[in-house]
Amino acid sequence: MKLIIISGLSGSGKSIALHTLEDEDYYCVDNLPIGLLPQFVDQILSRPLQLYGNVAVGIDARSHSEDLREFNELMQELKQKDIEVEIIYIQAEMETLIKRFSDTRRKHPLTKKGLPLSEAIEIERTLLKDVATAADLYIDSTYTNIHELRSYIKERVVRREHDRLSLLFQSFGFKNGAPADSDFVFDVRCLPNPHWEPSLRPLTGQDPEVIAFLQEQDDVQRMLDHIRNYLDFVIPKFKQQNRYYLTVSIGCTGGQHRSVYIAESLHDELRETHQHVSIRHRELN
């Protein structure tokens, strides 16, 4: 049996992720108290496998704090039952979460009388820190809308082959902050910048003119070689540790030219030798 645990901050997109899995024929239960998870799993295991082969459970900070502190022990207990467990943690930046609650006019589940929303979010983040640390896939939805998050879950979780590493290359601009959901971040701001070529400024790293410009730069090719050699070393290590997901982020100043080109180049090369490789351009999205 495969069990996916969806957790994270309220307003980050947990329900969207769970609904996406439900649409993909997962048996889903939302807001299950974490202390009831072992009994729930035992109940599922007693039923025919074809009915509950893939199960997803939503867990949030409303679970008892003592149960949340024992989260790691609980996960070890489940894995001893020969269950494939994946933990997905979704978060977003404070300003984004506050805006989402303002737009939807919904109440944060931890708000009490006189407790500001920002404090409720920080309390929630603290309560879920052990879950976040144990996560197999860490998603930052700050720059992601509903449709993009659904596509992201389908691409990285649903379509990932059994026991296969899902590898994501992500470009971004440092001017908007480095993504929090990265395993590795490579800074390519030291490379020649097409932005200073007037004819290339409005284009992106996906356009032939920008590609030709960057391919002519020796430093760009050397940077690609260094990153590729490093990934050739670490990816097998991740597989040996039975990791399900690896996110590699490439950043330049604006996330339009250099980081896009480097991410595209690495994506095209590694998908020839790895079965599940995807790409995302945060600023272009």
N, C-alpha and C positions, 0 to 999 in steps of 0.2 A: 504494500500500500504506500502511496505517496501522499504526504501531508505537507501542505504549505501553510505557514503561519504568516498572516498579514498583520503588521502592527505599525505604529508610528504616531505622529502628532495629529490631533484632531484638526480637520481642515486641509490636510496635506493630500488627501486623495485615497485613503484606505478603502472607503466604500466603493469608489470607482474601480479600484483594483479587484476587489472581491466580486463585484458584479461582472467584470470582464471574465474572470475565471468561471463564474457561474454560467455565462453564455457559452463557454467552451466545455461544458458538461462536467465541471467539477461540482461535487456536493459541498455546498458552502453554508457555514454557520457564522453569524456575526455576533460580536460582543459576548463571546463565551467567557465566563470567569475562568481564569487560568487554572485555578485550583480544581476545576471540573474536567480539565483536559484529559488526564489519564483514564477516568471513567468513560468519557466520550470515546476515546480511542478504543478501549476494550469493547464497547458496545458496537462500534463500527467493525472491528475485527471479527466479531461473532456473526456478522452478516455475510452474504455471498459477495465475493470480491468483485464480480462484474457490476454490482450495484454501487459500490463505493471504492472503486479503484483509485480515484483521485479525489482528495478531500482538501478543502481550504477553510481555515478558521480565522476569524478576525478577533484580535485581542487588543484591548486598549488599557489606559491607565486607571480605569474604574475597577479593575481587578484588585483584590486585597494586596496591600503593599508588601506583606510578608510573603505572599505567593510570588510576587514579582521579584523579590530578592532571591528566591530559590529557583529562578527561571533556568539557570544553567544546569542545576541538578535534575530538574524536570526533563530537560531536553535529553540528558544522558539516559534517563530512565526510558524515554520513548525509543531512543535509538537501540536500546538493548532488546526491544520487542521486534527488531528487524523491520523497522519502518524508515522509509526514506523521508527525512524531514528537511525542508527548506524554509528559511526565515527571511522574509522580505520586510524591510523597515523603510517607511516613507516619511520624509520630513520636508519642511520648507522654511524659508527665512521668516523672522518675526513679522516684518512689515507686510509680507505677502499673506501670512495667516490672519493678521488683524484685518486686512482689507477684505479677505474672503468672508470672514465672519460678519463684517459690516455689510457686504453686498448681499449675503444670504439672510441676514438678520436672525441667524441661529444662535443659540446659547451654547457656550463652551461647556462640556460635561463636568468640568471641575470648578466652574465659577460658583462662588458662594456670596453671601451678602457683603457687599462692599469690596470684593476682591477684583482688582482690575484684570482685564483680559490678558495683558502681557504677563502678569504674575502667574495666572492659571496655566499659561503655555509653558512657562519656565518650570513650574512644579511638575507638569506632565512630562517634560523632557527629562527631569531628574528621575522620576519614577520609572521611566522606560529605558534608562541608560544601559542596563544589563542586556535588554532585548536588542538595543541598537548595536552594542558591542558584538553580540553573537550573530548578527545578521549575515546571511550569505550574499544578499543583494541589498545595497543601500541606495535609495532613490531620493534625489533632491528634486521636488516638483515646483520649485520657485519659478522657473521659466517655462513651465509645461502646462498646457491647457488640457481640458478633459479628453479631447480626441487624441492628442499626442500621448497622454498617459496610457490610454487604452491600447494604442498601437505599441507602446513600449512594453507593456505587460505581455501582450501577445507575442512579440518578437523575441523577448529575452526569456520568458518563463514558459509559455505554452508550447512554443515551437522548438525549444531546446531539446535535443535528443537525450535520451536516458544516459546518464553518466558521461555526458559530453560537456566540455567547458564552453560557456558562452562568452565570447570576446567582443567588447564594444570599444570602438575608437570614437572619441568625442572631441570636437574642436570647440574652442571658446575664446572670449576676449577678456584679458585681465582687467580691463576697465570696468567690467561688470562683476568682477570677483571670480575667483577660482571655484569650480564646482566641488561641492562637499562629497559627492558620491563617486570619488575617484580612488582607485587603488594606486595608480601612478600618474603623476603630473609632469609633463615635459614642457619647459619654457623655451619657445623658439623666437623670442623677441630680438635675439642677437643676430638673426638672419636679415639679409637685404629686404627692404620693405617695398613692395609694389605700390603702396599708397603714395609714395613720392613721385611716381610716374603718372602725370596727369591723365594719360589715356587709359591707364590701368585702374585708377582710383575707384571708379564706379563698379568695377567688375569684382569677381570673387575667385577663390582658389580652384573653382570648378571650370572656369572659363579657359579656353585654349591659349589666349594671349598671356594670361597670368601663369599658366602652367609652363609655357615656353620660357618666360622670363626667369622663373625660379629654377628650371632645369639647367639653365646656363650658369647658375651660381655654384661654384665648387663647394662653398660652405654648406649650402642646402643639401647637396648630395652626401657630404660627410656627416651632417646631422642625421640624415635618414639612416645611414649605415650604422652609426652609433646606437640609435634607438632600436633598430632592427636586431643588432647583435645582443643588446641587453634583453630584449623580449625573447629572443631565441634561447637565452639562458633561463629566464624566470618562468616562462609558460610551462615547461615540463615540471618544474618544481610545484607550481600551483596544481597541476593535474595529479601529481603524486600525493598531495594533501587532500585530494577529493574535493577541491574547490569547484563550485558550479559556475561562478561568474568572475570575470576580470574586466575592469573598466580602466581604459588608458585615455587620459585627457591630454590634449595638445593645445597650448595656449600661446597666442600672440597678443598684440595690443588691442585690436578691435575684433578679432575672431572672424575676419573676412577673407584674408588672403593666405598668409603663411601657414597658419594652423590648419586651415581647411585643406590646403594642398598636401601638407605632411600627413594629416589624418587619412585623406583619400588614398595617398600612395601606400601607406602601411596597410590599410584595409584591403586594397587590391592585391598586394603581395601575399598577405597572410591567409587570405581566403583560399589561396591555391593549396595550402597545406593544412588548414584547419577547417572543420566542417561547419562551425557556427560562428560567423564573424559578421558584425553589423556596424553601422556608422550613424553618427548623429552630429549635426552642426547646430550648436545651441543658439548662436547669434543669428544664423541664417533662418532658423525656424521662427 
